[in-house]
Amino acid sequence: MEYILGALAVYKLLQVADLLLPKEPMTWVKVVAGIVASYAISFLVDIENMVLGGLVIATLAGACHAVLRCLTLMGDMAFRKSLK
């Protein structure tokens, strides 16, 4: 459960940081920030194996971002098709 909550916290942290920045950061900056935030959450939650915990949290946060992005793009595509 700590992994899922940590992944959602990392995802939301990166989403809020992306909204607050005036310019779109490069992709590698987002990836590195996500990994650093994952290890920070892993440390704060006090997961036993911090190395594995940080990787799991980063992977789950990336999967959450990918699924939500895919659903958004599919919704946009369906909306555009309905206008034609």
N, CA, C and O atoms as CSV, one atom per row, in Angstrom:
chain,resi,resn,atom,element,x,y,z
A,1,MET,N,N,0.815,-1.189,0.000
A,1,MET,CA,C,0.000,0.000,0.000
A,1,MET,C,C,0.865,1.263,0.000
A,1,MET,O,O,0.509,2.287,-0.583
A,2,GLU,N,N,2.021,1.153,0.680
A,2,GLU,CA,C,2.915,2.316,0.704
A,2,GLU,C,C,3.428,2.643,-0.687
A,2,GLU,O,O,3.621,3.810,-1.028
A,3,TYR,N,N,3.648,1.604,-1.493
A,3,TYR,CA,C,4.150,1.825,-2.845
A,3,TYR,C,C,3.128,2.575,-3.691
A,3,TYR,O,O,3.477,3.503,-4.420
A,4,ILE,N,N,1.867,2.169,-3.590
A,4,ILE,CA,C,0.825,2.812,-4.399
A,4,ILE,C,C,0.629,4.258,-3.972
A,4,ILE,O,O,0.556,5.152,-4.815
A,5,LEU,N,N,0.543,4.489,-2.676
A,5,LEU,CA,C,0.374,5.866,-2.199
A,5,LEU,C,C,1.592,6.724,-2.529
A,5,LEU,O,O,1.452,7.895,-2.879
A,6,GLY,N,N,2.776,6.147,-2.419
A,6,GLY,CA,C,3.985,6.875,-2.780
A,6,GLY,C,C,4.024,7.221,-4.260
A,6,GLY,O,O,4.429,8.319,-4.640
A,7,ALA,N,N,3.599,6.272,-5.095
A,7,ALA,CA,C,3.584,6.520,-6.538
A,7,ALA,C,C,2.591,7.619,-6.894
A,7,ALA,O,O,2.881,8.469,-7.736
A,8,LEU,N,N,1.425,7.606,-6.260
A,8,LEU,CA,C,0.452,8.671,-6.529
A,8,LEU,C,C,0.953,10.019,-6.024
A,8,LEU,O,O,0.690,11.051,-6.641
A,9,ALA,N,N,1.673,10.012,-4.902
A,9,ALA,CA,C,2.244,11.265,-4.398
A,9,ALA,C,C,3.302,11.813,-5.348
A,9,ALA,O,O,3.344,13.015,-5.607
A,10,VAL,N,N,4.152,10.936,-5.865
A,10,VAL,CA,C,5.181,11.368,-6.813
A,10,VAL,C,C,4.530,11.883,-8.097
A,10,VAL,O,O,4.932,12.916,-8.631
A,11,TYR,N,N,3.531,11.163,-8.586
A,11,TYR,CA,C,2.844,11.586,-9.811
A,11,TYR,C,C,2.223,12.970,-9.628
A,11,TYR,O,O,2.369,13.839,-10.488
A,12,LYS,N,N,1.538,13.171,-8.518
A,12,LYS,CA,C,0.883,14.456,-8.289
A,12,LYS,C,C,1.910,15.565,-8.047
A,12,LYS,O,O,1.704,16.702,-8.470
A,13,LEU,N,N,3.008,15.241,-7.372
A,13,LEU,CA,C,4.067,16.217,-7.151
A,13,LEU,C,C,4.648,16.702,-8.473
A,13,LEU,O,O,4.851,17.902,-8.662
A,14,LEU,N,N,4.914,15.783,-9.378
A,14,LEU,CA,C,5.463,16.172,-10.681
A,14,LEU,C,C,4.436,16.921,-11.523
A,14,LEU,O,O,4.790,17.827,-12.278
A,15,GLN,N,N,3.176,16.548,-11.396
A,15,GLN,CA,C,2.129,17.237,-12.148
A,15,GLN,C,C,1.984,18.681,-11.666
A,15,GLN,O,O,1.856,19.595,-12.481
A,16,VAL,N,N,2.003,18.889,-10.368
A,16,VAL,CA,C,1.890,20.243,-9.818
A,16,VAL,C,C,3.134,21.068,-10.168
A,16,VAL,O,O,3.024,22.244,-10.512
A,17,ALA,N,N,4.304,20.454,-10.078
A,17,ALA,CA,C,5.534,21.171,-10.441
A,17,ALA,C,C,5.518,21.560,-11.916
A,17,ALA,O,O,5.982,22.639,-12.283
A,18,ASP,N,N,4.985,20.681,-12.756
A,18,ASP,CA,C,4.901,20.976,-14.186
A,18,ASP,C,C,3.949,22.142,-14.446
A,18,ASP,O,O,4.200,22.959,-15.332
A,19,LEU,N,N,2.867,22.225,-13.686
A,19,LEU,CA,C,1.921,23.325,-13.851
A,19,LEU,C,C,2.487,24.653,-13.355
A,19,LEU,O,O,2.183,25.707,-13.912
A,20,LEU,N,N,3.306,24.602,-12.311
A,20,LEU,CA,C,3.833,25.841,-11.733
A,20,LEU,C,C,5.015,26.413,-12.495
A,20,LEU,O,O,5.289,27.609,-12.399
A,21,LEU,N,N,5.718,25.585,-13.247
A,21,LEU,CA,C,6.863,26.086,-13.997
A,21,LEU,C,C,6.392,26.902,-15.201
A,21,LEU,O,O,5.437,26.509,-15.872
A,22,PRO,N,N,7.042,28.022,-15.482
A,22,PRO,CA,C,6.601,28.851,-16.599
A,22,PRO,C,C,6.912,28.236,-17.964
A,22,PRO,O,O,6.237,28.539,-18.948
A,23,LYS,N,N,7.912,27.389,-18.026
A,23,LYS,CA,C,8.318,26.794,-19.289
A,23,LYS,C,C,8.328,25.269,-19.135
A,23,LYS,O,O,8.665,24.756,-18.068
A,24,GLU,N,N,7.967,24.561,-20.178
A,24,GLU,CA,C,7.935,23.094,-20.153
A,24,GLU,C,C,9.351,22.538,-19.990
A,24,GLU,O,O,10.216,22.803,-20.825
A,25,PRO,N,N,9.596,21.767,-18.921
A,25,PRO,CA,C,10.943,21.197,-18.755
A,25,PRO,C,C,11.178,20.058,-19.744
A,25,PRO,O,O,10.238,19.464,-20.271
A,26,MET,N,N,12.440,19.773,-19.977
A,26,MET,CA,C,12.776,18.667,-20.869
A,26,MET,C,C,12.377,17.340,-20.229
A,26,MET,O,O,12.245,17.243,-19.009
A,27,THR,N,N,12.190,16.332,-21.052
A,27,THR,CA,C,11.712,15.042,-20.575
A,27,THR,C,C,12.684,14.402,-19.594
A,27,THR,O,O,12.261,13.825,-18.592
A,28,TRP,N,N,13.966,14.497,-19.868
A,28,TRP,CA,C,14.926,13.859,-18.975
A,28,TRP,C,C,14.931,14.510,-17.601
A,28,TRP,O,O,15.237,13.854,-16.604
A,29,VAL,N,N,14.595,15.796,-17.539
A,29,VAL,CA,C,14.511,16.479,-16.255
A,29,VAL,C,C,13.333,15.931,-15.454
A,29,VAL,O,O,13.437,15.741,-14.242
A,30,LYS,N,N,12.215,15.678,-16.129
A,30,LYS,CA,C,11.052,15.100,-15.457
A,30,LYS,C,C,11.351,13.698,-14.945
A,30,LYS,O,O,10.944,13.337,-13.841
A,31,VAL,N,N,12.059,12.910,-15.743
A,31,VAL,CA,C,12.395,11.546,-15.343
A,31,VAL,C,C,13.310,11.549,-14.128
A,31,VAL,O,O,13.082,10.805,-13.175
A,32,VAL,N,N,14.335,12.378,-14.159
A,32,VAL,CA,C,15.268,12.450,-13.030
A,32,VAL,C,C,14.554,12.976,-11.785
A,32,VAL,O,O,14.782,12.476,-10.683
A,33,ALA,N,N,13.705,13.968,-11.950
A,33,ALA,CA,C,12.954,14.493,-10.805
A,33,ALA,C,C,12.022,13.430,-10.229
A,33,ALA,O,O,11.852,13.347,-9.012
A,34,GLY,N,N,11.425,12.626,-11.085
A,34,GLY,CA,C,10.562,11.546,-10.618
A,34,GLY,C,C,11.321,10.494,-9.837
A,34,GLY,O,O,10.834,9.991,-8.823
A,35,ILE,N,N,12.509,10.161,-10.304
A,35,ILE,CA,C,13.324,9.161,-9.602
A,35,ILE,C,C,13.790,9.704,-8.255
A,35,ILE,O,O,13.755,8.995,-7.250
A,36,VAL,N,N,14.225,10.955,-8.236
A,36,VAL,CA,C,14.670,11.560,-6.976
A,36,VAL,C,C,13.504,11.654,-5.990
A,36,VAL,O,O,13.660,11.351,-4.807
A,37,ALA,N,N,12.348,12.069,-6.475
A,37,ALA,CA,C,11.170,12.153,-5.608
A,37,ALA,C,C,10.757,10.768,-5.110
A,37,ALA,O,O,10.301,10.633,-3.975
A,38,SER,N,N,10.910,9.743,-5.942
A,38,SER,CA,C,10.565,8.385,-5.529
A,38,SER,C,C,11.456,7.903,-4.396
A,38,SER,O,O,10.980,7.293,-3.439
A,39,TYR,N,N,12.750,8.178,-4.507
A,39,TYR,CA,C,13.652,7.796,-3.425
A,39,TYR,C,C,13.396,8.622,-2.165
A,39,TYR,O,O,13.545,8.108,-1.056
A,40,ALA,N,N,13.019,9.873,-2.313
A,40,ALA,CA,C,12.691,10.696,-1.146
A,40,ALA,C,C,11.444,10.164,-0.441
A,40,ALA,O,O,11.407,10.084,0.787
A,41,ILE,N,N,10.429,9.802,-1.218
A,41,ILE,CA,C,9.218,9.219,-0.631
A,41,ILE,C,C,9.537,7.883,0.018
A,41,ILE,O,O,9.025,7.574,1.093
A,42,SER,N,N,10.381,7.093,-0.630
A,42,SER,CA,C,10.783,5.804,-0.066
A,42,SER,C,C,11.488,5.997,1.275
A,42,SER,O,O,11.309,5.196,2.192
A,43,PHE,N,N,12.279,7.043,1.388
A,43,PHE,CA,C,12.967,7.347,2.643
A,43,PHE,C,C,11.982,7.836,3.698
A,43,PHE,O,O,12.061,7.432,4.858
A,44,LEU,N,N,11.048,8.710,3.298
A,44,LEU,CA,C,10.090,9.268,4.250
A,44,LEU,C,C,9.109,8.214,4.773
A,44,LEU,O,O,8.739,8.242,5.947
A,45,VAL,N,N,8.692,7.296,3.918
A,45,VAL,CA,C,7.746,6.261,4.320
A,45,VAL,C,C,8.451,5.170,5.118
A,45,VAL,O,O,7.797,4.360,5.776
A,46,ASP,N,N,9.763,5.145,5.064
A,46,ASP,CA,C,10.597,4.171,5.782
A,46,ASP,C,C,10.351,2.751,5.273
A,46,ASP,O,O,10.014,1.845,6.035
A,47,ILE,N,N,10.528,2.588,3.975
A,47,ILE,CA,C,10.431,1.268,3.358
A,47,ILE,C,C,11.724,0.520,3.651
A,47,ILE,O,O,12.807,1.105,3.623
A,48,GLU,N,N,11.609,-0.781,3.935
A,48,GLU,CA,C,12.764,-1.570,4.359
A,48,GLU,C,C,13.899,-1.533,3.343
A,48,GLU,O,O,15.014,-1.135,3.681
A,49,ASN,N,N,13.637,-1.936,2.120
A,49,ASN,CA,C,14.653,-1.935,1.074
A,49,ASN,C,C,14.468,-0.666,0.244
A,49,ASN,O,O,13.639,-0.626,-0.665
A,50,MET,N,N,15.244,0.367,0.564
A,50,MET,CA,C,15.038,1.675,-0.052
A,50,MET,C,C,15.356,1.681,-1.545
A,50,MET,O,O,14.694,2.380,-2.312
A,51,VAL,N,N,16.348,0.922,-1.962
A,51,VAL,CA,C,16.721,0.904,-3.381
A,51,VAL,C,C,15.586,0.305,-4.204
A,51,VAL,O,O,15.173,0.885,-5.208
A,52,LEU,N,N,15.094,-0.828,-3.792
A,52,LEU,CA,C,14.002,-1.471,-4.505
A,52,LEU,C,C,12.712,-0.668,-4.383
A,52,LEU,O,O,11.944,-0.564,-5.339
A,53,GLY,N,N,12.481,-0.106,-3.207
A,53,GLY,CA,C,11.274,0.693,-2.990
A,53,GLY,C,C,11.220,1.922,-3.877
A,53,GLY,O,O,10.164,2.255,-4.415
A,54,GLY,N,N,12.361,2.605,-4.035
A,54,GLY,CA,C,12.397,3.774,-4.919
A,54,GLY,C,C,12.129,3.407,-6.363
A,54,GLY,O,O,11.435,4.131,-7.078
A,55,LEU,N,N,12.680,2.282,-6.791
A,55,LEU,CA,C,12.431,1.839,-8.165
A,55,LEU,C,C,10.980,1.447,-8.384
A,55,LEU,O,O,10.402,1.754,-9.426
A,56,VAL,N,N,10.389,0.771,-7.407
A,56,VAL,CA,C,8.981,0.373,-7.525
A,56,VAL,C,C,8.081,1.600,-7.566
A,56,VAL,O,O,7.162,1.669,-8.382
A,57,ILE,N,N,8.337,2.556,-6.701
A,57,ILE,CA,C,7.522,3.772,-6.682
A,57,ILE,C,C,7.667,4.546,-7.984
A,57,ILE,O,O,6.676,5.042,-8.520
A,58,ALA,N,N,8.884,4.657,-8.500
A,58,ALA,CA,C,9.094,5.358,-9.771
A,58,ALA,C,C,8.397,4.636,-10.915
A,58,ALA,O,O,7.823,5.277,-11.795
A,59,THR,N,N,8.443,3.308,-10.910
A,59,THR,CA,C,7.787,2.535,-11.969
A,59,THR,C,C,6.277,2.694,-11.907
A,59,THR,O,O,5.630,2.887,-12.936
A,60,LEU,N,N,5.713,2.616,-10.717
A,60,LEU,CA,C,4.262,2.776,-10.578
A,60,LEU,C,C,3.809,4.194,-10.950
A,60,LEU,O,O,2.745,4.369,-11.543
A,61,ALA,N,N,4.605,5.193,-10.606
A,61,ALA,CA,C,4.270,6.575,-10.976
A,61,ALA,C,C,4.317,6.750,-12.495
A,61,ALA,O,O,3.464,7.426,-13.071
A,62,GLY,N,N,5.309,6.144,-13.138
A,62,GLY,CA,C,5.386,6.202,-14.599
A,62,GLY,C,C,4.238,5.483,-15.264
A,62,GLY,O,O,3.704,5.951,-16.270
A,63,ALA,N,N,3.851,4.343,-14.706
A,63,ALA,CA,C,2.714,3.593,-15.262
A,63,ALA,C,C,1.414,4.377,-15.088
A,63,ALA,O,O,0.576,4.396,-15.989
A,64,CYS,N,N,1.246,5.011,-13.955
A,64,CYS,CA,C,0.058,5.841,-13.714
A,64,CYS,C,C,0.005,6.987,-14.712
A,64,CYS,O,O,-1.053,7.283,-15.267
A,65,HIS,N,N,1.137,7.630,-14.939
A,65,HIS,CA,C,1.193,8.731,-15.907
A,65,HIS,C,C,0.875,8.231,-17.314
A,65,HIS,O,O,0.136,8.882,-18.052
A,66,ALA,N,N,1.429,7.083,-17.684
A,66,ALA,CA,C,1.210,6.549,-19.032
A,66,ALA,C,C,-0.255,6.182,-19.256
A,66,ALA,O,O,-0.812,6.476,-20.314
A,67,VAL,N,N,-0.877,5.547,-18.277
A,67,VAL,CA,C,-2.282,5.144,-18.428
A,67,VAL,C,C,-3.186,6.369,-18.507
A,67,VAL,O,O,-4.074,6.429,-19.357
A,68,LEU,N,N,-2.969,7.337,-17.635
A,68,LEU,CA,C,-3.816,8.530,-17.666
A,68,LEU,C,C,-3.598,9.346,-18.936
A,68,LEU,O,O,-4.545,9.924,-19.469
A,69,ARG,N,N,-2.378,9.397,-19.417
A,69,ARG,CA,C,-2.080,10.099,-20.670
A,69,ARG,C,C,-2.759,9.403,-21.853
A,69,ARG,O,O,-3.322,10.054,-22.734
A,70,CYS,N,N,-2.695,8.074,-21.855
A,70,CYS,CA,C,-3.330,7.296,-22.923
A,70,CYS,C,C,-4.846,7.507,-22.919
A,70,CYS,O,O,-5.447,7.690,-23.977
A,71,LEU,N,N,-5.465,7.483,-21.743
A,71,LEU,CA,C,-6.909,7.712,-21.662
A,71,LEU,C,C,-7.281,9.119,-22.123
A,71,LEU,O,O,-8.307,9.304,-22.778
A,72,THR,N,N,-6.460,10.104,-21.788
A,72,THR,CA,C,-6.718,11.471,-22.229
A,72,THR,C,C,-6.619,11.584,-23.746
A,72,THR,O,O,-7.465,12.213,-24.382
A,73,LEU,N,N,-5.598,10.982,-24.318
A,73,LEU,CA,C,-5.436,11.040,-25.776
A,73,LEU,C,C,-6.563,10.302,-26.496
A,73,LEU,O,O,-7.030,10.748,-27.545
A,74,MET,N,N,-6.996,9.182,-25.939
A,74,MET,CA,C,-8.109,8.445,-26.551
A,74,MET,C,C,-9.398,9.261,-26.481
A,74,MET,O,O,-10.189,9.258,-27.425
A,75,GLY,N,N,-9.608,9.959,-25.363
A,75,GLY,CA,C,-10.785,10.819,-25.242
A,75,GLY,C,C,-10.746,11.973,-26.216
A,75,GLY,O,O,-11.768,12.322,-26.806
A,76,ASP,N,N,-9.574,12.574,-26.393
A,76,ASP,CA,C,-9.426,13.659,-27.368
A,76,ASP,C,C,-9.692,13.169,-28.785
A,76,ASP,O,O,-10.336,13.857,-29.577
A,77,MET,N,N,-9.193,11.976,-29.101
A,77,MET,CA,C,-9.401,11.418,-30.433
A,77,MET,C,C,-10.883,11.112,-30.672
A,77,MET,O,O,-11.394,11.353,-31.766
A,78,ALA,N,N,-11.561,10.592,-29.678
A,78,ALA,CA,C,-12.991,10.304,-29.816
A,78,ALA,C,C,-13.786,11.599,-29.973
A,78,ALA,O,O,-14.753,11.649,-30.733
A,79,PHE,N,N,-13.384,12.630,-29.264
A,79,PHE,CA,C,-14.068,13.924,-29.375
A,79,PHE,C,C,-13.884,14.515,-30.762
A,79,PHE,O,O,-14.826,15.056,-31.340
A,80,ARG,N,N,-12.673,14.413,-31.297
A,80,ARG,CA,C,-12.416,14.948,-32.648
A,80,ARG,C,C,-13.192,14.177,-33.704
A,80,ARG,O,O,-13.690,14.766,-34.663
A,81,LYS,N,N,-13.297,12.872,-33.535
A,81,LYS,CA,C,-14.072,12.074,-34.501
A,81,LYS,C,C,-15.540,12.417,-34.433
A,81,LYS,O,O,-16.228,12.385,-35.453
A,82,SER,N,N,-16.040,12.745,-33.248
A,82,SER,CA,C,-17.460,13.057,-33.120
A,82,SER,C,C,-17.787,14.414,-33.744
A,82,SER,O,O,-18.938,14.662,-34.102
A,83,LEU,N,N,-16.801,15.289,-33.877
A,83,LEU,CA,C,-17.049,16.594,-34.494
A,83,LEU,C,C,-17.139,16.502,-36.014
A,83,LEU,O,O,-17.768,17.350,-36.647
A,84,LYS,N,N,-16.517,15.483,-36.605
A,84,LYS,CA,C,-16.497,15.378,-38.069
A,84,LYS,C,C,-17.768,14.864,-38.615
A,84,LYS,O,O,-17.905,14.720,-39.830
